[in-house]
Amino acid sequence: MKHCCVVMAGILALVACGCGGSEQGAETSRAAEFGFQTSQQTALVEEGKAAYQMYCTGCHGSKGDGNGPAARFLHPRPRNFQMANFKFSSTRSGQLPTDADLERTIKTGLRGSAMPSWDLLPVRTVRALVEYLKTFAPKKWKEYGVGTAIPEVTDPYAQTKDKSKAIARGEVLYHGFATCWTCHPAYVSTDQINKDLTAMENPTRDAFRAHLYQSEVKPNAEGEMIYPPDFKRDFVRSGSRVQDLYRSIAAGITGTAMPTWIDSMDIPKADGSGPLVTEQDVWAIAYYVQSLILERPARLSPEQIADGYGPRDRPEKILAPGELPAPPPEEATQPTGEEFNDEPAEEFHEDD
């Protein structure tokens, strides 16, 4: 009995002092890391590191600085994860993206760039990659945290089959309100631009920038000179679905001159008779931009190439959302045997 009392007293003493010296109020709901055991977060980061080394170092580099072996051949250069300037997200320009934003970019890729779609990777691997990417800029992620997502504004044109009203409204907003042609090309005449400026209660212009119908080169946050997309010629990196375009316009593009527009779309008319623009007008701009994308040809004509468009020639048709690619043409039967320069290999015969 005396022995049992001594044991019980010892147990109570351990409980009272925190079981061997652990800090009072310490987190005990998760398993502590000791010996060969690691937390789930640490294991996930390690999985992400292994996947990154296998799939990503060729472009982004082992240090995540965007300086992999292939980077010298790419423009713009691969993303520098140490700076944590992620261009495409649902958060406002300049803010860190959500995990879902990073996962979307990994799974869908960036059209027209060297970043492919990794949609075949398991869900856990994609999640692990996201966690590992954050380790390249831990101070920034800890200090700022994930940004504020843009509001989910209802698409007023979603149930309308004919989008002509949305496109017409978007054209006026593009040229007269947002003046997107200061960076992107204009797609109407200068007279029409002034009419759109007047409709949006902005002053008209006597003169416009040179090369108004081409993109204006701009520096990004890393000092590289980049061209905003010409929607009739260039790939739109983050996707051409109207939902993708809405997100990019509303949230803006971090590290570029593209601002967050959703916070500037609640303006009344000067006479107080009603709204001049509303948040729903972002959808109109998205539909207009998509209409421009759908106008682009499968290839530039020889005349356009002769006029200096050659470096941006497009090898394949840009598909509309939901449009299936045409079946490839049947290939002619190739003769057997090795060939060089489309000529049959020379035959050699041994002398008798």
C-alpha positions as CSV (number, residue, x, y, z in Angstrom):
1,M,0.0,0.0,0.0
2,K,2.8,2.3,0.9
3,H,4.5,1.5,-2.4
4,C,1.3,2.4,-4.4
5,C,1.0,5.7,-2.6
6,V,4.6,6.6,-3.6
7,V,3.9,5.8,-7.2
8,M,0.7,7.8,-7.2
9,A,2.5,10.8,-5.7
10,G,5.1,10.6,-8.4
11,I,2.5,10.6,-11.2
12,L,0.8,13.6,-9.6
13,A,4.1,15.4,-9.4
14,L,4.8,14.9,-13.1
15,V,1.3,16.2,-14.1
16,A,1.8,19.2,-11.9
17,C,5.1,20.2,-13.4
18,G,4.0,19.6,-17.0
19,C,5.1,16.0,-17.6
20,G,8.8,16.6,-17.4
21,G,9.3,20.3,-18.0
22,S,7.2,21.1,-21.1
23,E,6.0,24.7,-21.3
24,Q,2.7,25.5,-19.8
25,G,0.0,26.1,-22.5
26,A,2.1,24.3,-25.2
27,E,0.3,22.9,-28.2
28,T,-0.6,19.3,-27.5
29,S,-3.3,18.6,-30.0
30,R,-0.7,17.7,-32.7
31,A,1.9,15.0,-32.5
32,A,5.3,16.4,-31.6
33,E,8.2,15.7,-33.9
34,F,10.7,13.4,-32.3
35,G,12.9,10.6,-33.4
36,F,11.9,9.3,-36.8
37,Q,8.4,10.9,-36.6
38,T,7.6,14.2,-38.5
39,S,4.5,16.3,-38.6
40,Q,2.1,16.1,-41.6
41,Q,3.2,19.6,-42.7
42,T,6.9,18.7,-42.7
43,A,6.2,15.5,-44.6
44,L,4.1,17.4,-47.1
45,V,6.9,20.0,-47.7
46,E,9.5,17.2,-48.1
47,E,7.2,15.6,-50.8
48,G,7.0,18.9,-52.5
49,K,10.7,19.3,-52.4
50,A,11.2,16.0,-54.1
51,A,8.6,16.8,-56.8
52,Y,10.1,20.3,-57.3
53,Q,13.5,18.8,-57.9
54,M,12.1,16.4,-60.4
55,Y,9.8,18.7,-62.4
56,C,10.7,22.3,-61.7
57,T,14.4,22.9,-61.3
58,G,15.1,22.9,-65.0
59,C,13.4,26.3,-65.4
60,H,13.0,27.7,-61.9
61,G,16.3,26.6,-60.5
62,S,17.2,24.6,-57.4
63,K,17.1,27.8,-55.3
64,G,13.8,28.9,-56.6
65,D,15.4,32.0,-58.1
66,G,14.1,31.5,-61.6
67,N,17.6,30.8,-62.8
68,G,17.5,27.1,-63.9
69,P,19.6,25.8,-66.7
70,A,16.8,26.5,-69.3
71,A,16.1,30.0,-68.0
72,R,18.6,31.7,-70.4
73,F,16.5,30.6,-73.3
74,L,13.2,31.8,-72.0
75,H,11.5,35.3,-72.1
76,P,10.1,36.3,-69.8
77,R,12.2,34.4,-67.4
78,P,10.7,31.7,-65.1
79,R,9.1,32.9,-61.9
80,N,11.5,33.9,-59.1
81,F,9.8,32.3,-56.0
82,Q,12.2,34.1,-53.7
83,M,10.5,37.4,-54.6
84,A,7.0,35.8,-54.3
85,N,5.5,38.0,-57.0
86,F,2.9,35.6,-58.4
87,K,1.2,37.2,-61.4
88,F,-2.1,35.3,-61.7
89,S,-4.3,35.1,-58.7
90,S,-7.8,35.8,-57.3
91,T,-6.3,38.3,-54.8
92,R,-5.6,41.9,-55.5
93,S,-2.5,43.0,-57.4
94,G,0.5,43.0,-55.2
95,Q,-0.9,40.5,-52.7
96,L,0.1,36.9,-52.2
97,P,-2.1,34.3,-53.8
98,T,-4.3,31.7,-52.3
99,D,-3.3,28.0,-52.3
100,A,-6.1,27.4,-54.9
101,D,-4.5,30.1,-57.2
102,L,-1.1,28.4,-57.1
103,E,-2.7,24.9,-57.6
104,R,-4.6,26.2,-60.6
105,T,-1.5,27.6,-62.2
106,I,0.4,24.3,-61.7
107,K,-2.5,22.2,-63.0
108,T,-3.4,24.4,-66.0
109,G,-0.1,25.8,-66.9
110,L,0.4,29.2,-68.6
111,R,-0.6,29.2,-72.3
112,G,2.0,30.5,-74.7
113,S,4.8,30.1,-72.2
114,A,7.2,27.4,-71.2
115,M,5.1,26.5,-68.2
116,P,3.2,23.4,-69.1
117,S,0.1,21.9,-67.5
118,W,0.8,19.4,-64.7
119,D,-2.7,18.2,-64.5
120,L,-1.6,14.6,-64.4
121,L,0.1,15.0,-61.1
122,P,-1.8,13.6,-58.1
123,V,-3.7,16.1,-56.0
124,R,-1.4,15.6,-53.0
125,T,1.7,16.2,-55.1
126,V,0.3,19.5,-56.4
127,R,-0.6,20.5,-52.8
128,A,2.9,19.6,-51.7
129,L,4.5,21.7,-54.4
130,V,2.5,24.7,-53.2
131,E,3.7,24.2,-49.7
132,Y,7.3,23.8,-50.8
133,L,7.2,27.0,-53.0
134,K,6.4,29.0,-49.9
135,T,9.7,28.0,-48.3
136,F,11.6,30.1,-50.8
137,A,10.2,33.3,-49.3
138,P,9.2,32.4,-45.7
139,K,9.5,35.9,-44.3
140,K,7.1,37.4,-46.9
141,W,4.5,34.7,-46.5
142,K,4.7,35.0,-42.7
143,E,4.6,38.8,-42.7
144,Y,1.9,39.4,-45.2
145,G,-0.1,36.2,-45.4
146,V,-2.6,35.4,-48.2
147,G,-4.2,38.5,-49.8
148,T,-7.9,39.4,-49.9
149,A,-9.8,37.7,-52.7
150,I,-11.8,39.8,-55.1
151,P,-15.6,39.7,-54.6
152,E,-17.7,37.2,-56.4
153,V,-19.8,39.5,-58.5
154,T,-22.7,37.9,-60.3
155,D,-22.3,37.7,-64.1
156,P,-25.4,39.6,-65.5
157,Y,-24.9,38.1,-68.9
158,A,-24.5,34.5,-67.9
159,Q,-28.1,33.4,-68.8
160,T,-28.1,35.4,-72.1
161,K,-27.2,33.4,-75.1
162,D,-26.6,36.5,-77.3
163,K,-23.6,38.3,-75.8
164,S,-23.6,41.2,-78.2
165,K,-24.9,43.7,-75.6
166,A,-22.1,42.7,-73.2
167,I,-19.5,42.9,-75.9
168,A,-20.8,46.4,-77.0
169,R,-20.7,47.6,-73.4
170,G,-17.3,46.1,-72.9
171,E,-15.9,47.9,-76.0
172,V,-17.0,51.3,-74.6
173,L,-15.5,50.5,-71.2
174,Y,-12.3,49.2,-72.7
175,H,-11.6,52.3,-74.8
176,G,-13.5,55.0,-72.9
177,F,-13.4,54.2,-69.2
178,A,-10.4,51.9,-68.4
179,T,-8.4,53.3,-71.5
180,C,-6.8,49.9,-71.8
181,W,-5.2,51.1,-75.0
182,T,-2.5,52.9,-73.0
183,C,-0.9,49.4,-72.6
184,H,-2.8,47.0,-74.9
185,P,-3.7,47.9,-78.5
186,A,-6.8,49.9,-79.4
187,Y,-9.3,48.1,-81.6
188,V,-11.4,51.0,-82.8
189,S,-10.7,54.3,-84.6
190,T,-9.5,57.4,-82.7
191,D,-12.8,59.1,-83.5
192,Q,-14.6,56.2,-81.8
193,I,-12.2,56.3,-78.8
194,N,-13.2,59.9,-78.3
195,K,-16.9,59.0,-78.5
196,D,-16.3,56.3,-75.9
197,L,-14.4,58.7,-73.7
198,T,-17.2,61.2,-73.9
199,A,-19.7,58.4,-73.0
200,M,-17.7,57.6,-69.9
201,E,-17.5,61.3,-68.9
202,N,-13.7,61.5,-69.6
203,P,-12.0,64.3,-71.6
204,T,-11.3,63.6,-75.3
205,R,-7.8,63.4,-76.7
206,D,-6.3,65.5,-79.4
207,A,-3.4,63.1,-79.8
208,F,-2.7,59.4,-79.0
209,R,0.4,57.4,-78.3
210,A,2.5,56.2,-81.2
211,H,1.7,52.6,-82.4
212,L,-1.8,52.9,-80.9
213,Y,-2.8,49.6,-82.5
214,Q,0.1,47.6,-81.0
215,S,1.0,46.7,-77.4
216,E,3.2,49.2,-75.5
217,V,6.2,47.6,-73.9
218,K,6.3,48.0,-70.1
219,P,8.8,46.9,-67.4
220,N,7.7,44.3,-64.9
221,A,8.6,44.2,-61.2
222,E,11.9,42.4,-62.0
223,G,13.0,45.0,-64.6
224,E,12.2,42.9,-67.7
225,M,10.5,44.7,-70.6
226,I,7.3,42.8,-71.5
227,Y,4.5,43.3,-73.9
228,P,0.9,43.3,-72.6
229,P,-1.0,40.8,-74.8
230,D,-2.6,41.9,-78.1
231,F,-5.8,39.9,-77.7
232,K,-6.1,39.3,-81.5
233,R,-2.6,37.8,-81.7
234,D,-1.1,36.7,-78.4
235,F,-1.9,33.9,-76.0
236,V,-3.6,34.9,-72.8
237,R,-1.5,33.2,-70.1
238,S,-4.1,32.7,-67.4
239,G,-6.8,31.4,-69.7
240,S,-9.4,32.7,-72.2
241,R,-12.6,31.5,-70.5
242,V,-14.7,34.5,-69.6
243,Q,-14.3,33.5,-65.9
244,D,-10.5,33.6,-66.3
245,L,-10.6,36.9,-68.0
246,Y,-12.9,38.4,-65.3
247,R,-10.5,37.2,-62.6
248,S,-7.4,38.8,-64.3
249,I,-9.2,42.1,-65.0
250,A,-10.9,42.4,-61.6
251,A,-7.8,41.3,-59.5
252,G,-5.1,42.7,-61.7
253,I,-1.7,41.1,-62.5
254,T,0.9,41.3,-59.8
255,G,4.3,42.7,-60.8
256,T,3.0,44.4,-63.9
257,A,1.3,47.6,-64.9
258,M,-2.1,45.9,-64.8
259,P,-4.0,47.2,-61.8
260,T,-6.9,45.9,-59.7
261,W,-10.0,47.1,-61.4
262,I,-12.8,45.8,-59.2
263,D,-12.2,48.5,-56.6
264,S,-12.6,51.3,-59.3
265,M,-15.9,50.1,-60.7
266,D,-18.5,51.8,-58.5
267,I,-18.8,55.4,-59.9
268,P,-22.0,57.4,-60.2
269,K,-22.7,59.7,-63.1
270,A,-21.8,63.4,-62.7
271,D,-25.4,64.5,-62.7
272,G,-26.4,61.9,-60.1
273,S,-28.9,60.2,-62.4
274,G,-27.5,56.7,-61.8
275,P,-24.3,54.7,-61.9
276,L,-21.7,55.4,-64.5
277,V,-20.0,52.0,-64.0
278,T,-20.6,49.2,-61.6
279,E,-18.6,46.1,-60.5
280,Q,-20.7,44.0,-63.0
281,D,-19.1,46.0,-65.8
282,V,-16.0,44.0,-65.3
283,W,-17.9,41.1,-66.9
284,A,-18.6,43.2,-69.9
285,I,-14.9,44.0,-70.4
286,A,-14.2,40.2,-70.1
287,Y,-16.8,39.4,-72.8
288,Y,-15.3,42.0,-75.1
289,V,-11.8,40.8,-74.6
290,Q,-12.9,37.2,-75.3
291,S,-14.6,38.4,-78.5
292,L,-11.3,39.8,-79.6
293,I,-9.6,36.5,-78.8
294,L,-12.1,34.6,-80.9
295,E,-11.4,36.9,-83.9
296,R,-7.8,35.9,-84.2
297,P,-6.8,33.8,-87.3
298,A,-5.3,30.4,-87.2
299,R,-2.2,31.8,-88.7
300,L,-1.0,35.2,-89.7
301,S,-1.3,35.8,-93.4
302,P,1.9,36.1,-95.5
303,E,1.1,39.9,-95.9
304,Q,1.1,40.3,-92.1
305,I,4.3,38.4,-91.7
306,A,5.9,40.7,-94.4
307,D,4.7,43.7,-92.4
308,G,6.8,42.6,-89.5
309,Y,4.6,40.2,-87.5
310,G,6.8,37.2,-88.2
311,P,8.3,36.8,-84.6
312,R,4.8,36.3,-83.3
313,D,3.6,33.9,-85.9
314,R,1.2,31.4,-84.4
315,P,1.6,27.7,-85.3
316,E,-1.8,26.6,-84.3
317,K,-5.4,27.8,-84.0
318,I,-6.5,29.3,-80.6
319,L,-9.5,27.3,-79.6
320,A,-12.6,28.9,-78.2
321,P,-13.7,27.7,-74.7
322,G,-15.2,24.2,-75.3
323,E,-14.1,24.0,-78.9
324,L,-12.4,20.8,-79.9
325,P,-9.3,20.8,-82.1
326,A,-9.7,19.5,-85.6
327,P,-8.4,16.0,-86.2
328,P,-4.9,15.9,-87.5
329,P,-4.5,15.2,-91.3
330,E,-3.7,11.7,-92.2
331,E,0.0,11.3,-92.7
332,A,1.4,9.8,-95.9
333,T,3.0,6.4,-95.5
334,Q,6.6,6.8,-94.9
335,P,9.1,4.5,-96.7
336,T,11.1,2.3,-94.5
337,G,14.7,2.8,-93.8
338,E,16.6,5.8,-92.4
339,E,16.4,9.1,-94.3
340,F,18.3,12.4,-94.2
341,N,17.0,15.7,-95.6
342,D,14.0,13.9,-97.1
343,E,16.2,11.9,-99.4
344,P,16.5,8.1,-99.1
345,A,19.7,6.9,-97.6
346,E,22.4,5.8,-100.0
347,E,22.7,2.1,-100.4
348,F,26.1,0.5,-100.1
349,H,26.9,-2.9,-101.6
350,E,29.9,-5.0,-100.7
351,D,32.2,-5.8,-103.6
352,D,32.3,-9.5,-104.6
